[in-house]
């Protein structure tokens, strides 16, 4: 696989999509569900993961299981498809199928603007949950037909600490997202939603917030963001080595440029690296500490997570300072 030139490395990358269709044998349905859950979880942990959807068959409309994977770039998708882990897990699934899997890959546009997301929070009436599930499925199918649609990640309530249904809807550009939000089809869906819910909240993810939601796994609360002090420490942990390394590597090539131009180029490179490469990895690495589950976690475990996460950040920053001090 060829390496891109330096100017291309700073361009925003767009998610690539893989669509897998599986015709499952009726006597292997339970085995297939377990195998598919394993490969889905493996994809969530894979570097560059964006989102996944697993759509079960619908009688008279869709006879196969359809699984959609999205990774942050064409390169990330190629690494996932070629990974020994995926090939091993896929081989296990084949024994559950009446026909071989069908795979379709949709490459992303690596020169487009970064993706955007909206968070929708619904408090559903207790007696309307079945109707709401049907409405949600219809909504996903409808919005997927609009240009720029990437993924919908959905999260069900977890007791009194998270008593709402949450969807994270991703589109490739702001314009495409706005086109869906203002569409007639969505207005009709909202009219159908009104009698099913007690409240609706919409929130567009912007700024630093997106750094802490990109690639989040489904077992984490999607509408919670880390406390400000944790965000600040995490950004410092990612920003400090990025700026130092860029300064060391780029200084020989920029020393003759005006200082203002050097700072501009350095900031552009830093922001690009943080947004599309470093922060998704760091926030995933520190996910156990950034947002602690509000329910089902003992106080001792919460204290242990807090201490471990803070210790990792402090020790990492200290080591980085010592390393750069020695190099300098």
VENDAPE-V936537 format. One record per residue. N is the residue number from 1. SS is DSSP state (H for helix, E for strand, - for the rest). Layout:
BEGIN
{{N,SS} {N,SS}}
END
This chain:
BEGIN
{{1,-} {2,-} {3,-} {4,-} {5,-} {6,H} {7,H} {8,H} {9,H} {10,-} {11,-} {12,-} {13,-} {14,-} {15,-} {16,E} {17,E} {18,E} {19,E} {20,E} {21,E} {22,E} {23,-} {24,E} {25,-} {26,H} {27,H} {28,H} {29,H} {30,H} {31,H} {32,H} {33,H} {34,H} {35,H} {36,H} {37,H} {38,H} {39,H} {40,H} {41,H} {42,H} {43,H} {44,H} {45,H} {46,-} {47,-} {48,-} {49,E} {50,E} {51,E} {52,E} {53,E} {54,E} {55,E} {56,-} {57,-} {58,E} {59,-} {60,-} {61,-} {62,E} {63,-} {64,-} {65,E} {66,E} {67,E} {68,E} {69,E} {70,E} {71,E} {72,-} {73,-} {74,H} {75,H} {76,H} {77,H} {78,H} {79,H} {80,H} {81,H} {82,H} {83,-} {84,H} {85,H} {86,H} {87,H} {88,H} {89,H} {90,H} {91,H} {92,H} {93,H} {94,H} {95,-} {96,-} {97,E} {98,-} {99,-} {100,-} {101,-} {102,E} {103,E} {104,E} {105,E} {106,E} {107,-} {108,-} {109,-} {110,-} {111,-} {112,-} {113,-} {114,-} {115,-} {116,E} {117,E} {118,E} {119,E} {120,E} {121,E} {122,E} {123,E} {124,E} {125,-} {126,H} {127,H} {128,H} {129,H} {130,H} {131,H} {132,H} {133,H} {134,H} {135,H} {136,H} {137,H} {138,H} {139,H} {140,H} {141,H} {142,H} {143,H} {144,-} {145,-} {146,-} {147,-} {148,-} {149,E} {150,E} {151,E} {152,E} {153,E} {154,E} {155,E} {156,-} {157,-} {158,-} {159,H} {160,H} {161,H} {162,-} {163,-} {164,-} {165,E} {166,E} {167,E} {168,E} {169,E} {170,E} {171,E} {172,-} {173,-} {174,H} {175,H} {176,H} {177,H} {178,H} {179,H} {180,H} {181,H} {182,-} {183,-} {184,H} {185,H} {186,H} {187,H} {188,H} {189,H} {190,H} {191,H} {192,H} {193,H} {194,H} {195,-} {196,-} {197,E} {198,E} {199,E} {200,E} {201,E} {202,E} {203,E} {204,E} {205,-} {206,-} {207,H} {208,H} {209,H} {210,H} {211,H} {212,H} {213,-} {214,-} {215,-} {216,-} {217,-} {218,-} {219,-} {220,-} {221,-} {222,-} {223,-} {224,-} {225,-} {226,-} {227,-} {228,H} {229,H} {230,H} {231,H} {232,H} {233,H} {234,H} {235,H} {236,H} {237,H} {238,H} {239,H} {240,H} {241,H} {242,H} {243,H} {244,H} {245,H} {246,H} {247,H} {248,H} {249,H} {250,H} {251,H} {252,H} {253,H} {254,H} {255,-} {256,-} {257,-} {258,-} {259,H} {260,H} {261,H} {262,H} {263,H} {264,H} {265,H} {266,H} {267,H} {268,H} {269,H} {270,H} {271,H} {272,H} {273,H} {274,H} {275,H} {276,H} {277,H} {278,H} {279,H} {280,H} {281,H} {282,H} {283,H} {284,H} {285,H} {286,-} {287,H} {288,H} {289,H} {290,H} {291,-} {292,-} {293,-} {294,-} {295,-} {296,-} {297,-} {298,-} {299,H} {300,H} {301,H} {302,H} {303,H} {304,H} {305,H} {306,H} {307,H} {308,H} {309,H} {310,H} {311,H} {312,H} {313,H} {314,H} {315,H} {316,H} {317,H} {318,H} {319,H} {320,H} {321,H} {322,H} {323,H} {324,H} {325,H} {326,H} {327,H} {328,-}}
END
